[in-house]
Amino acid sequence: MFLILICLFSISVQLCLSRPPSTSNSAVVKLTNDNFDQLVVNRQPEEAWIVMFHVSWCKACKKTMPEFVAASGSWESKGRGTTVRFGEVECTTNKELRERLDVHSYPTIMMWAAAAQSSGRALHYTYNGVRTQEALLDYVEFMTRENVEKVNSLQEMEARSERDTYSRVILAPRDPKADHSSFEEVASTLKDQHSFFILAPEAASDLSAYIGRPHSCDFNEEACLVILSPSNPTSTFEVGDRRTYAKVARASEVMSSAATMQKWIDGHAFPGVWTLDESNSANFLRGPQDAVVVAADPETIDRNQQAWSELERAFANETLAEHFRFGILDGAYWASTLSNWGIHQYDLPRVIVFKGNEPDLYWEDADELRVGSLAQGLDLILTGRLEPRNRRDNVVLNRLANNLYYPVRHFVSQSSLHLIGSLLTLLVLLLVVTRCIYETCGLIFIDDNGVDTEEQIEKIRAIAAAERRKKKQQ
């Protein structure tokens, strides 16, 4: 009877653990195959939806759901202007919806902006940031802003974007009545990646002076398109003075069509040097440019300053800036992820370069790609003298390297002379012991008498077989 009670208790515990996260008594709407189109796809023009796709067995989903529910309640309680509804889809029982929206990882959070802000009702965006209540609310607030905001001064733009962690795309036209439909179309498509502004013509000279460095567009004579890095980027690194970086182009050259403009923005989306975290790393690694990432330890201030200076120096090189985007991240925080590429915390700072639009290809070489000579290492990539690696082709080798090679290399770097002498001694001892064992057992692979090794093996097998027959007869 006691064993039966124990079994029943274990089963009940398992059922509780596998139960989907609860959304009862919350503003989160349960969405299914049957009601999704009616509520989300065919939503009201002023209504937006943010939806979490999850499964019952996912630990990350169970951790995220309370944050998602809290964000839903907080948004409603503050009475924000835009109507945003929160929904959740349990993908185990709604496979058709999961496959239709191409959901393959959990949790996945998507947002459908208000129809008035999107170029079409089917347009939606995937959230890639931190899954906390505060981060989700910041994202929803950002996504409910106008696609394109018209500002009369640089100060007004700075005030509206002071909390943004994204690049700011600014159109500085000469004619305020010009057609901006292509700019608004691109703003709708890239709504979750950038802030978009149209600056009044009288403020164009202020923007030119703010950028400072020479550029190819004359703000007083022609329309210009500008990408600015965030004005107050957050950072865990003490790197001294930080400045705003910019990319500038003539509107006539890059705005002939929406596709041409979007291609230019994608290729210059991250000007300067960026501090990477969960909020921007996904977009940073996605794009036509190769992504240069320095993994550093925030505790080593001098090394961080050197890494930042080398990244800035590389960005100042026009050839490198055209081909690469540059970022620095907390190698201690991302240690488990970086170990997949053979980078460990005790070896920081280290450089890794990811191939643009091909996430499985990367460059990592402790000898050729070093922080102290970053520009030279990147030049090897540009000229094809440093070949990329494929993450999928080297899964087993990477694991062996992570567990054996890199710790050994670290130990060698700490006491190289002592270890080299020990290894040589061990190698000689191993050769002597191996010869003695082989000769004692009759496995003489070192043929001193000119006798064929295969013949000796056959003799040994025949002797062993005879011994087995003798034992069997006995």
CORLINGI-V485514 format. One record per residue. RES is the residue in one small letter. SS is DSSP state (H for helix, E for strand, C for the rest). Layout:
res	ss
RES	SS
RES	SS
This chain:
res	ss
m	C
f	H
l	H
i	H
l	H
i	H
c	H
l	H
f	H
s	H
i	H
s	H
v	H
q	H
l	H
c	H
l	H
s	H
r	C
p	C
p	C
s	C
t	C
s	C
n	C
s	C
a	C
v	C
v	E
k	E
l	E
t	C
n	C
d	C
n	C
f	H
d	H
q	H
l	H
v	H
v	H
n	C
r	C
q	C
p	C
e	C
e	E
a	E
w	E
i	E
v	E
m	E
f	E
h	E
v	C
s	C
w	C
c	C
k	H
a	H
c	H
k	H
k	H
t	H
m	H
p	H
e	H
f	H
v	H
a	H
a	H
s	H
g	H
s	H
w	H
e	H
s	H
k	C
g	C
r	C
g	C
t	C
t	E
v	E
r	E
f	E
g	E
e	E
v	E
e	E
c	C
t	C
t	C
n	C
k	H
e	H
l	H
r	H
e	H
r	H
l	C
d	C
v	C
h	C
s	C
y	C
p	C
t	E
i	E
m	E
m	E
w	E
a	C
a	C
a	H
a	H
q	H
s	C
s	C
g	C
r	C
a	C
l	C
h	C
y	E
t	E
y	C
n	C
g	C
v	C
r	C
t	C
q	H
e	H
a	H
l	H
l	H
d	H
y	H
v	H
e	H
f	H
m	H
t	C
r	C
e	C
n	C
v	E
e	E
k	E
v	E
n	C
s	C
l	H
q	H
e	H
m	H
e	H
a	H
r	H
s	C
e	C
r	C
d	C
t	C
y	C
s	E
r	E
v	E
i	E
l	E
a	E
p	C
r	C
d	C
p	C
k	C
a	C
d	C
h	C
s	H
s	H
f	H
e	H
e	H
v	H
a	H
s	H
t	H
l	C
k	C
d	C
q	C
h	E
s	E
f	E
f	E
i	E
l	E
a	C
p	H
e	H
a	H
a	H
s	H
d	H
l	H
s	H
a	H
y	H
i	H
g	C
r	C
p	C
h	C
s	C
c	C
d	C
f	C
n	C
e	C
e	C
a	C
c	E
l	E
v	E
i	E
l	E
s	C
p	C
s	C
n	C
p	C
t	C
s	C
t	C
f	C
e	C
v	C
g	C
d	C
r	C
r	C
t	C
y	C
a	E
k	E
v	E
a	E
r	E
a	H
s	H
e	H
v	H
m	C
s	C
s	C
a	H
a	H
t	H
m	H
q	H
k	H
w	H
i	H
d	H
g	H
h	C
a	C
f	C
p	C
g	C
v	E
w	E
t	E
l	C
d	C
e	C
s	C
n	C
s	H
a	H
n	H
f	H
l	H
r	C
g	C
p	C
q	C
d	E
a	E
v	E
v	E
v	E
a	E
a	E
d	C
p	C
e	C
t	C
i	H
d	H
r	H
n	H
q	H
q	H
a	H
w	H
s	H
e	H
l	H
e	H
r	H
a	H
f	H
a	H
n	C
e	H
t	H
l	H
a	H
e	H
h	H
f	E
r	E
f	E
g	E
i	E
l	E
d	E
g	C
a	C
y	C
w	C
a	H
s	H
t	H
l	H
s	H
n	H
w	H
g	C
i	C
h	C
q	H
y	H
d	H
l	C
p	C
r	E
v	E
i	E
v	E
f	E
k	C
g	C
n	C
e	C
p	C
d	C
l	E
y	E
w	E
e	C
d	C
a	C
d	C
e	C
l	C
r	C
v	H
g	H
s	H
l	H
a	H
q	H
g	H
l	H
d	H
l	H
i	H
l	H
t	C
g	C
r	C
l	C
e	C
p	C
r	E
n	E
r	C
r	H
d	H
n	H
v	H
v	H
l	H
n	H
r	H
l	H
a	H
n	H
n	H
l	H
y	H
y	H
p	H
v	H
r	H
h	H
f	H
v	H
s	H
q	H
s	C
s	H
l	H
h	H
l	H
i	H
g	H
s	H
l	H
l	H
t	H
l	H
l	H
v	H
l	H
l	H
l	H
v	H
v	H
t	H
r	H
c	H
i	H
y	H
e	H
t	H
c	H
g	C
l	C
i	C
f	C
i	C
d	C
d	C
n	C
g	C
v	C
d	C
t	H
e	H
e	H
q	H
i	H
e	H
k	H
i	H
r	H
a	H
i	H
a	H
a	H
a	H
e	H
r	H
r	H
k	H
k	H
k	H
q	H
q	C
